[in-house]
Amino acid sequence: MSSSPISALPPVPARPQPASLADLFFSFTWLALQGFGGVLAVIQREMVERKRWLTQEEFLEDWAVAQIMPGPNVVNLSLMVGGRYFGLRGALTALAGMLAVPLVIVLLLGVLYTRFGDNAQMAGALRGMAAVSAGMIAATGVKLATALARHPLPLWLTLSIAVLGVLMVAVFRWPLLYVLLGLGGIGCLLTYRKLSS
């Protein structure tokens, strides 16, 4: 008896996910240690490109939610990723991974800074690190912009909203909350109307 064409297809590979709570904890600890001064670039690369725990679209959606929730964005994101795979235990484990070791390091660096903060070489090094962080954030923004082409709204409209958001925050210095509520609300409404039509 010949097998049906459907049974001859190879099985769909399982989606990558954290192997255990320990894997989740150490992954977020490693993310936090790589991303001093700005973890957005690192977390996008690790979660989407390397580990593939999130798709680019899921990352953008979760990041948007993380920005409107109170608290640090990356902490909110760690809670959402941990909760996605292991519920409340996963959320708390990812949070602990994101905060525990970096907290100890920040306390040690604070002690060192109070002792050597007036040193000219220290001030120059900190300015150099700020430039690198800005470059990493800009590069991540360019990477994430590629997802706009797959958005339900036309590309010219999504790009206009993105550019307007940058101008409102960077040039006009409007509070981020107002920009997110205003432009984000408009974007959500337009997308909803497009998908429901």
Disulfide bonds with the S-S distance in Angstrom:
none
